[in-house]
Amino acid sequence: MRIIISTFIALLMVGCTGFGGHQDLSSEALYKRGVSYTQGTDRPQDYAAGVRDFIRAGERGHAAAQYLAGIGFYTGRGVAQDYQQARYWFTQAALQGHAAAMNQLGDIYLNGRGAAAEKSWGMYWTGRAASQGDVNAMFVYGIGRLRGLGVPEDIRQGVFWLKLAQQHGRQNMEQLLSTMQQKYPREYEQAGKDIQHWQPLSVAAAEKRMQVVYIQSRLRAEGYSPGSADGLWGTRTASALNAFCLGRQQVCDQPDNKVIELLRKAEREH
């Protein structure tokens, strides 16, 4: 009798774990179930349940789930809208190289959602996503370069990224690009040539390139002369950075996180 009762209790505990919803599921299984909930594919649509699964999977390091948890908090679908939580989850995914999360993080900083706006920092994340091949980020980054939004205005770069976005499937670009062609024929032609040699960058390469663009952009905004904001590290950029750091009693000899934080602090102080 004791054996039967013990077996029954053991089975009941296993059943509770299984029906509890997530204890025995991997992060990938939680992510897939969350997608199923939000899309209503093989179960009734339930955004709240979906976001819960994304959070659980995200807590285990699942980048795509972290991104979708961020989307939930960003849109307020399935959970109360909370831009600070959205920023947290987008950041977790972005740090793992998730391009769409980088683009959303760029939006957070560009528009000051849940925090003070940092336009240069927003363009840094958007630029990283664009460099990795995210089509929506290509469009935003192109507009930013055209308008000088957080980065120095650069018509050729702006047209380049807009044409690239169209080439990679961005819809309804014809009228905008036609206007660019009429207004900036030389830059439009050159951008078309540049696109032929473009390849998406790796996560590490995109990070390195956009770190330099960010440093160059912020140095110029601070009144220094780092050269073009082209992402290429050279003597002019190094000299301008050295002058900026000396003015703050710091020693800086390379683009690293210390430099980034000094420049971010300077942007926030303005």
N, C-alpha and C positions, 0 to 999 in steps of 0.2 A: 504493500500500500504506500509506504514511504517513497519507494522508487517511482511509482506512478505519479504521486504528487510532485516530487522533485522534477520529473520529466515535464509535467504540465507547466510548472512554474518557469522552467527553462525555455520552453516553447513560447510561453506567453511573453517573456522578456524579449526574446528574439523578434516576436511579432510586433511588440511595441516599438522596438528600434526601427523595424522596417516601416511601420505605419507612421512613425513619428515624423517622417518627411525628409530628413536630411542627414541623420547621424551616420548612415551607412553609405551615403552617396559621395562620389568623388567630386572635385571641383568642376570637372568637365560635365558630369551628369547633372549637377546643380545648375550649371550654366544652360545646358540644353533644355532642362525642365523650365527654367526661367523664360527662355525664348518661347517655349511651347505655351506657357501661361500668357505671355504678353501678346502673342500672335493668335491665340485661340485655335491652334491647329488640331491637336488630338485631345484637348480638354477644354472646358469652358474658359473663356477669356477672363483673366484675373490679373490686372496690372500690379496690385499690391503683393500678391503671392510671387509674381515674377521678380519684382524688385527685391523682395526678401531673399529669393534664391540667388540673385545677382550679388547681393551684399555678402551672403554666406560664401559663395564661390570667390568673390573678390577678397575676402578676408584670408583666403588660402592662397592668394597670389594669382588668380586667373585674370589676365589682362583684359580680355574681351568682356568678362563679367564686370570688372571694375569700370570699364567704359560705359556699359549699359546701366550700371548703378548710378553713375554720374548723370546720364541722360534722364533717368527717373527723377533725380533731385533737381536737375536743371529745368525740366518741363513741368514738374509737379504732377506727373502722371503715376499713380500708384503709391505716392508718398507726398507729404507736404513739400512744396517747393522750398528749396534751401540752397542758395548759390554757394555758400561756404562748404556744404557737404558735396555739392557737385564739383567744386574745385578740388576738394580732397581726392575724390575718386578719379577724376580726370588726371590729376597729378600722378596717382599711383599707376595708372595705365600708361601714361606718357613716359614715365621713367623706365618702363619696360619696352619702349619703342613703338607703342600703339599710335599710329599716325592720326587716325580720326580723333583720338583723345587729345592729341597735341593740338589739333585744329580747334577743338572745343575749348581747351585751356587758353588758347590764343584769344578766343572770343571773350572769355571771362575777363582777361586782363585788358583787352582793347576797350571794352565797354564798361569796365568797373563794376561788374556784377558781383555783389557781395563784398567788395573791397574797393579801395581807391584804384582808379585806372592807372595802368602802366603800359602805355601804348607801345613803347619800344620792346618791352618784355613780351607783350602780346604778339608782336610781329616776329619775335624770336621763335616762339612756339609754332606760330602759323608757318613761318619759313621752314622750320624743320619738317613739318608735315608735308609741305609742298615739295621739298627736296626729296622726300621718300616716295612721292608719287600720289599723294592724296589730291584728287581733282578739285574738291571744294576749297582746300587750302590754297591750291594754285590760283584760283580765282580771287580769293581774299588778298593773298600776297601781291598779286598783280595790281589790284586796286590800290593797295597800300603803297606800292612803289610809285604808281602814277601820281598819287596825291601827297606823297611825303608823309604818310601816316606812321609816326614812330620811327621812320627811317628816312634818309635823304631822298628827295624826289629824284626819280630816274626813269625817264620815259621809255628808254630802250628796255630796261628790265621789266617795267610794267607791262609793256606790249608783249614781251617775251612770255611772261607767265600767263597772260590772258590767252594768247594763241595756244600755249601749251595746254591750258585747261580745256579749250575747245577740242584740241586734238585728242585729248584723253576722255572725251565724252560729255563735257559740260554743255548743257543745252541752252538755246536762245542767246547765242553769242554773236550772231551775224551782224546785227545792227551796231553793237558796241565796237566790234572789230572793224566794221566798215568806216565808222567815224574815226577810229584810230588811224586807219590807212590814209584817209583824206587829210587828217590833221598832222600826222607825223609820218609821211611817206618814207623817209630815209630810215627811221628807227623801225618801222614796220617791216621793211625789206630785210634789214639786218637781223631782226628777231627771227624771221623765217629761216635764215641761214643758221642761226645759233641753235634752233630747235633740232636741226638734223643731227647734231652731235650730242644732244642731251640724253643722259641716262639717269635713272633714279639713284640716289646715294644710299649707302648703308646707314643704319641707325647711327653708328659711331661717326661716320664721315659727315652726315648731315648735322650732327651736334657740333662737331668741330667747325664746320663752315659757318653755321649760324651764330656760334659764339663770337667769331671774329666780326661778322656783320653787326652784331649787337654792340660790341666794343667800339667799332668804328662809328656807328650811328650815335652812340651816347657821347663819345669824345667830341664829335662835331657839334652836338647839341650843347656841350659844355664850353665850346669856344676854342677847341684845339683843331689841329689840321692833320688828321690821320690818313688822308687820301680818300679815294672812293670807297664806299661801303660795298665792296665786292666780295668780302669773305676771304681775301688773300692777305696773309700776314707778311708785312714788309717793313723796311726801315722807317718809313714815315709813320706807320701805325705804332710801331714799337717806341719811337721817339715821343709821339704824342701821349702814349700811355704812361711813359716814364715821367713826363712833365706833370700829367694829371696826378699821379701817385705821389710825387715829391711835394706837390702842393697840399697833400693830406698827410705828409710825414710817413708815407708808406713806400716800400720798395716793391716794384712790380716789374718782372722781366719776361713774363709770358702770359698768354690768355688762359686763365684758370678760374676756378670758382671764387677765389678771393677777389679777383679783379671784377668778376661779374657782380658780386655782392656790393663792392664799393660803388660801382656805377648804378646799380639799382637804388642804393641808398641816396645817391645824388639825384636821381630822377624823382624819387618820392619827396625829396626836400623842396622841389620846385613847386 
